Amino acid sequence: MKKFKYIALGLTGLLFASCMGADYADPDDSIPPYGNNSIIGTNIISIDSLKNINEYANAIDNNGYKLIDQDIQIKGIVTGNDKMGNIYKEISLQDKTGAILIRVNQGGLFATLPVGQEVLINLKDLYIGGYGKQAQLGLLYNGSVGYIDRYSFNKFYRLMGNPDKAKAEALAEEFDLNKVNDETYLKKNAGKLMYIKNVAFSDANGKNTYAPKGSDQSINRGLKNAKTSQNISTSNLVVRTSTYAKFANEVLPSGSVDITGIFTRFNKTFQILLRGTDSTEICPSLKPFLTESFGESQGQFSIDNIALSEGVDHVWAWASAQYGMKASANISKKNYATQSRLVSPAIDLSKAKGATLTFDQAGKFFSTYANDCKVQVSTDLKNWTDLTVSEELTGKNWNFVTTTCDLKPYVGKTIYIGFLYTSTAEAAATWEIKNVTVE
C-alpha cells in the first residue's frame, strides 16, 4: 500500500511540472536581488560637490548632521567593505572626485556590495554629517549620523551592473607623504582608497601584531619613512586595526612596504583602514624604476645638444658628487644661446600602479625658471611633454630643493625623462640636478 502511495505522489509531481510548461518563467538574472531597481539617475552630482555644499560642509566640519531634502543622487564604486572585519557596518563609496562612508546596520555587506560594485544612491531623506570630520551618510540617531537599518537601506540604492574590482583599484591614488599635515589635502582625500609607498611599521619587531587580543577595540600603529627611518607623527598618520579584524593577530611585516587601504580621517589624523593583508594591500616596496644619484658620473643618462652657439662645445657636464650634473652656458663671464637636454635611459612602467619622479635641484641666474628649465617626458625620444614640477627654483640661493613630478598618466608605458636647459645671450642660468628617482 505504501509503495503505491509513493508512486502516486511521483506521478502527481510529474503532472504538475508538465502543466507549467513553457509558460513558467526562469528567474530573471537582470533584476538585482537587493536594492531598488526603480531608481533612475536623474540628478547625479559628484561626491566632492555633495561634500562642498555649504550646509553639508558645515555639518561635516562641525561633526554635526544635516537632513538632505534635495532630490539629488551620487554614483560611485565601492572601494571598501566589511569583508575582513576591519571596517564595521560601513562601505566606502568613491568616484573620481572624492569619497564618503555610508553607515548601514547590517553584517555581511560585502556579499551585497563587493569591492568594485557601482552603486547609485538616492540621497533625499538621508542625513550627512561628520565624525572626527570624516564625511558619512546615514540616518539620524541620538543627535548624530547613525546607521541606516538594513530594510530602509534597500530603498535608497541601486546596483549598477556587475562588480568589477579593477574599477575600484583604478581609483586608488598615491598618498603624498609631503602633505601629511596639510589640512586641505586631508579634507579632500578623507575616505579615499589610497596607497603609500616606502614606509615601515615603527613597532615591527617580528613579534608585535596588528591588534593583539586583550587590547582596546582598535589599535593604532605608527609608520616611518623607510628611506630615512624618520618616524611619521602618529598625530598625522596611523594604521588603525580593529581587534575583530580577521588579520588582527598577524605579525606586523618588517622592512619597507607599500600599504593600500581606505584613508579615513579622525580630526587631523589620517587613519588607514586596511582591507586585508594580502599582496595587494601590504607588499614589499618595489625597487625604484630608475635611480641615479650622479654621485660618480652621469651614469646611464645621455646628453642631446639641440643647439649650441659657436664656441660652446657642451652645456651639461658631471660636476661632482656634491653638485651632480650641471648645465651652464656662461663661459668666461659671457652668456651664449643654447639648448640641451639631459636624457634618462628607458623607464619601464608596464607593471606600475603609479609612478613619481623625484629629484634634487639647485640653480641661479635664471631669466625665469619656467623658461630656462623644463622637466619633460617622452615615449619615443622625439615628442616631449612638459611635466608640472612641485617646486620651482627662486634663484636666490644655491640650496638644493627636492622636487616631484606625477607620472601616473604614463603608467603602463615605457618612458624617458628629460631635463631641458635653454639659455640666451642675455641670460644663461646654472642648473644642477642630482638624486633622480622614479618609483
Secondary structure, 3 states (H helix, E strand, C coil): CHHHHHHHHHHHHHHHHHHHHHHCCCCCCCCCCCCCCCCCCCCECCHHHHHCCHHHHHHHHCCCEEECCCCCEEEEEEEECCCCCCCCCEEEEECCCCEEEEEEECCCHHHHCCCCCEEEEECCCCEEEEECCEEEEEEEECCEEECEEHHHHCCCEEEECCCCHHHHHHCCEECCHHHCCCHHHHHHHCCEEEEEEEEEECCCCCCCECCCCCCCCEEEECEEECCCCCECCCCCEEEEEECCCCCCCCECCCCCEEEEEEEEEECCEEEEECCCCCCCCEEECCCCCEEECCCCCCCCCEEEEEEECCCCCCCEEEEECCCEEEEECEECCEECCEEEEEECCCEECCCCCCCEEEEEEEEECCCCHHHHEEEEEECCCCCCEECCCCCCCCCCCCCCEEEEEECHHHCCCEEEEEEEEEECCCCCCEEEEEEEEEC
